[in-house]
Amino acid sequence: MPRRPFDASRTPVRKCGPWAPRSRNRPTKPGRPAASRPSPRRGKPALDTPVASPEARYPWAARLSPRLLKSPWWIGHIPFAYELIARLRPRSIVELGTYSGSSFAAFCQAMQEAGIDGKCHGVDLWAGDIHMGTFDEALYNEISGYVNATYPGIAVLVRKDFNEAAEDFAPGSVDLLHIDGTHTYEAVSNDYHTWFGKLSDRGIVLFHDTNVTVQNAGEAALKFGVRQFFDEVKGRYPHLEFEHCWGLGVLFVGKNVPAEALELVEAAKEPDFRDFFAQKGAAVSRRFEAMGIPLPRHGAYPGTGSLAGRAVGKLRRIARRLLGNARAA
């Protein structure tokens, strides 16, 4: 049932309390003027002040439109990403699990449109995982060609294992971390703890797929541990969460997150906040559907072949690194 919007004109005028006027019949001392009504407390809005529309409060979400829509998994959160990045103004974004690039391209677009001087790093092997199966090499070629041409100087694709890529980033160098790789509890926990020390004092972490359930994803949801992990860590920091588009958890871990970004935590307590971003996200999803591609469900898990192949590849990379260290010693 839709909520009735706030109507300031229907709010009763306050007739008591610290701002009530003194009685006009109250006698005054000789030589002292009659007491006047005290002015309202500073910062207290007038009762008849109109409430700003969501479009006015979240202009970046309202104004920007995504340029790249390649898969449906994240596109419903693109409007929020625009607003968050414009407020945070990150110097460095790291996305773990770029896949076909819809979220990554949106991050780059927000930085470009907002005139932010920074880099957006997309980390992925583009080999596949237990959720998505194996990827064709054409996927990487397509996304790399697009972002390099569209966002030069901003987009940086890092074709490495997440743990290996972490070695390339200095402690305290990442302002926004997006965790969207393998979604098992163990993998999400590893990604979070491996990269936590890389976060700056302005750091924010995004967790996608916090609302993947058996009801909306089938038995595939039984392998997802994002919800469990987010529930374990969210109580330590300011946070907010969306339920649409399979869920997005937002963790404000830095001690010096800009006030403009931190305001979103309080705003999320208002009933219209999630409705606005869910509606904006639904509009993006309708654009995707208009392209003739139906919105799919999370697919069933493939056999062990692709997972075994990825494990062998990881062992080979570790062996090469150890061999290189031995030769350098």
C-alpha positions in Angstrom: 0.0 0.0 0.0 1.6 3.3 -1.0 2.4 5.7 1.7 0.6 9.1 1.8 3.2 11.9 1.2 3.9 14.3 4.0 1.5 17.3 3.8 2.8 20.2 6.0 -0.5 22.0 5.7 -2.3 19.3 7.6 0.1 19.4 10.5 -1.6 21.1 13.6 0.0 24.3 14.8 1.9 23.9 18.0 0.1 25.7 20.9 2.2 24.9 23.8 5.8 24.3 24.7 8.9 26.5 24.9 7.7 28.8 22.2 4.2 29.6 23.6 3.7 33.4 24.0 3.3 34.9 27.5 -0.2 36.0 28.5 -1.0 39.5 27.4 -2.7 40.1 30.8 0.5 39.3 32.8 1.6 42.5 34.6 5.1 43.8 33.9 7.5 45.6 36.2 7.7 49.4 35.9 10.3 50.4 33.3 10.5 47.0 31.7 8.9 46.3 28.3 6.3 43.6 28.1 7.8 40.2 27.2 7.7 39.3 23.6 7.3 35.9 22.1 10.8 34.3 22.0 12.1 33.4 18.5 12.1 29.7 17.5 15.2 27.7 18.3 17.9 27.9 15.7 17.7 25.0 13.3 14.0 24.2 14.0 12.1 24.3 10.7 8.9 26.3 10.5 5.8 24.1 10.5 4.7 25.4 7.1 8.1 24.9 5.4 7.5 22.8 2.3 9.4 19.5 2.1 11.9 19.2 -0.7 11.0 16.6 -3.3 13.3 13.5 -3.6 14.4 14.8 -7.0 15.6 18.0 -5.4 17.2 16.2 -2.5 19.0 13.6 -4.6 19.8 15.4 -7.9 22.4 13.1 -9.2 20.1 10.1 -8.9 17.4 12.1 -10.6 19.5 13.6 -13.4 22.0 10.9 -14.6 21.0 8.1 -16.9 23.1 4.9 -17.4 25.0 4.6 -20.7 25.8 0.9 -20.4 23.3 -1.8 -19.6 24.8 -5.3 -20.2 23.2 -7.4 -17.5 20.3 -7.0 -15.0 22.0 -8.0 -11.8 23.0 -4.6 -10.5 21.3 -2.0 -12.7 18.5 -1.3 -10.2 21.1 0.3 -7.9 22.7 2.6 -10.4 20.7 5.7 -9.4 21.9 5.3 -5.8 25.5 4.8 -7.0 25.3 8.1 -8.8 24.2 10.0 -5.7 26.6 8.2 -3.4 29.7 8.9 -5.6 28.8 12.5 -6.2 28.5 13.0 -2.4 31.6 11.0 -1.4 33.8 12.2 -4.3 36.1 9.2 -4.0 39.7 9.4 -5.2 39.8 5.7 -5.7 37.1 3.1 -6.3 37.7 -0.7 -6.3 35.1 -3.1 -7.6 35.7 -6.8 -6.9 33.8 -8.6 -9.6 33.2 -6.4 -12.6 31.7 -9.1 -14.9 30.0 -7.3 -17.9 30.6 -3.9 -16.5 27.2 -2.3 -15.8 28.0 -1.2 -12.2 31.6 -0.4 -13.1 30.6 1.8 -16.0 28.1 3.6 -13.8 30.8 4.3 -11.2 33.0 5.7 -14.0 30.2 7.8 -15.4 29.4 9.3 -12.0 33.1 10.3 -11.5 33.2 11.8 -15.0 29.9 13.7 -14.7 30.7 15.0 -11.2 34.2 16.1 -12.2 35.9 13.9 -9.7 39.7 13.5 -10.1 40.2 9.8 -9.3 40.4 6.3 -10.6 37.9 3.4 -10.8 39.5 0.0 -10.7 37.6 -3.1 -11.9 39.1 -6.3 -10.6 38.1 -9.6 -12.1 39.7 -12.6 -13.8 36.8 -12.7 -16.3 37.1 -16.5 -16.1 33.8 -17.2 -14.3 32.8 -18.6 -10.9 30.5 -21.1 -9.2 27.5 -18.7 -9.7 27.9 -17.7 -13.3 29.8 -20.6 -14.9 32.7 -19.8 -17.3 33.1 -16.6 -19.3 34.1 -16.3 -22.9 37.1 -14.1 -23.7 34.9 -11.9 -25.7 33.3 -10.6 -22.5 36.6 -9.1 -21.3 37.4 -7.7 -24.8 34.0 -6.0 -25.0 34.0 -4.3 -21.6 37.7 -3.3 -21.8 37.2 -1.7 -25.2 34.1 0.2 -24.0 35.5 1.7 -20.8 38.9 2.5 -22.3 37.2 4.5 -25.0 34.5 6.1 -22.9 36.3 6.8 -19.6 40.0 7.3 -20.4 41.9 8.4 -17.4 39.3 7.0 -15.0 38.7 3.3 -15.8 41.4 0.8 -14.9 40.7 -2.9 -15.4 42.8 -5.2 -13.2 42.8 -8.8 -14.5 43.9 -10.6 -11.3 42.6 -12.7 -8.4 41.2 -10.4 -5.7 43.8 -11.4 -3.1 46.6 -10.9 -5.6 45.3 -7.5 -6.7 45.1 -6.3 -3.1 48.9 -6.3 -3.1 48.9 -3.5 -5.6 47.0 -1.1 -3.4 48.6 0.9 -0.5 46.9 0.8 2.9 44.3 3.6 3.3 44.1 4.2 -0.5 40.6 3.1 -1.3 37.6 5.3 -0.7 34.9 3.1 -2.1 35.0 -0.7 -2.2 32.3 -2.8 -4.0 32.3 -6.5 -3.1 30.5 -8.4 -5.8 32.5 -11.5 -6.6 31.9 -15.0 -5.5 29.0 -14.8 -3.0 29.6 -17.6 -0.6 30.1 -16.6 3.0 33.7 -17.7 3.0 34.5 -15.7 -0.2 32.7 -12.5 1.0 34.5 -12.7 4.4 37.8 -13.2 2.7 37.3 -10.2 0.3 36.2 -8.0 3.1 39.0 -8.8 5.5 41.7 -8.8 2.7 40.7 -5.4 1.5 39.6 -3.7 4.8 43.1 -2.4 5.5 43.1 -0.7 2.1 40.2 1.5 3.0 40.8 5.1 3.7 39.4 7.1 6.7 36.6 8.1 4.2 35.9 4.5 3.3 32.6 3.0 2.3 31.9 -0.7 1.4 29.1 -1.9 -0.9 27.8 -5.5 -0.6 25.6 -6.6 -3.5 23.1 -9.5 -3.2 22.1 -9.0 0.4 18.5 -10.0 -0.4 19.0 -13.1 -2.5 16.5 -15.6 -1.1 15.0 -19.0 -2.1 11.8 -17.1 -2.9 13.4 -14.8 -5.5 16.4 -16.9 -6.7 15.5 -20.5 -6.1 17.9 -23.1 -4.7 20.9 -21.1 -5.9 20.3 -18.8 -2.9 21.4 -21.5 -0.6 25.0 -20.9 -1.6 24.8 -17.2 -1.0 26.4 -15.9 2.3 26.3 -12.2 1.7 23.3 -11.7 3.9 24.8 -13.5 6.8 28.1 -11.7 6.6 26.5 -8.3 6.2 24.4 -8.9 9.3 27.5 -9.8 11.3 29.4 -6.5 10.5 26.7 -3.9 10.0 26.2 -3.3 13.7 29.8 -1.9 14.0 29.3 1.0 11.6 26.6 3.4 10.3 24.9 1.5 7.5 21.8 1.4 5.2 20.3 -1.2 3.0 18.1 -1.6 0.0 15.9 -4.7 -0.7 15.2 -4.2 -4.4 17.4 -5.7 -7.2 18.6 -8.5 -5.0 19.7 -6.2 -2.2 22.5 -3.7 -1.6 24.2 -3.2 1.8 26.1 0.0 2.4 28.7 0.2 5.2 30.2 3.5 6.2 33.4 2.3 7.9 35.6 5.4 7.7 35.9 7.8 10.6 35.9 10.8 8.3 33.2 10.0 5.7 32.1 13.4 4.3 28.9 14.7 5.9 27.2 14.8 2.5 27.6 11.1 2.1 26.8 10.3 5.8 23.6 12.2 5.5 22.2 9.2 3.5 22.2 7.0 6.6 19.7 9.3 8.3 17.8 9.9 5.1 17.4 6.1 4.8 15.2 6.1 8.0 12.6 8.1 6.1 9.9 6.0 4.4 10.2 7.7 1.1 13.9 7.2 0.7 13.9 3.5 -0.3 10.8 4.0 -2.4 12.4 6.7 -4.4 15.6 4.7 -5.2 13.6 1.5 -5.8 11.4 3.4 -8.3 14.4 5.0 -10.0 16.0 1.5 -10.2 12.8 0.0 -11.6 12.9 2.6 -14.4 16.4 1.5 -15.3 15.2 -2.2 -15.3 12.4 -1.3 -17.7 14.9 0.2 -20.1 16.8 -3.1 -19.9 13.6 -5.1 -20.6 12.9 -2.8 -23.6 16.1 -4.0 -25.1 14.4 -7.4 -25.5 16.3 -9.2 -22.8 14.2 -10.7 -20.1 15.3 -10.2 -16.5 16.6 -13.6 -15.5 16.7 -15.3 -12.1 20.0 -16.4 -10.5 20.9 -19.5 -12.4 21.5 -23.0 -11.0 25.1 -23.8 -10.0 27.2 -25.5 -12.7 29.1 -28.7 -12.1 32.4 -28.9 -10.5 34.3 -28.7 -13.8 34.5 -24.9 -14.1 35.2 -24.4 -10.4 38.0 -27.0 -10.6 39.4 -25.2 -13.6 39.5 -21.9 -11.8 41.1 -23.5 -8.7 43.8 -25.0 -10.9 44.4 -21.6 -12.5 44.7 -20.0 -9.1 47.2 -22.7 -8.0 49.3 -22.1 -11.1 49.4 -18.3 -10.5 50.5 -18.9 -6.9 53.2 -21.3 -8.1 54.4 -18.7 -10.6 54.6 -16.1 -7.9 56.5 -18.4 -5.6 58.9 -19.3 -8.3 59.5 -15.7 -9.1 60.2 -14.9 -5.5 62.6 -17.8 -5.3 64.5 -16.6 -8.4 64.7 -13.1 -7.0 66.1 -14.3 -3.6 
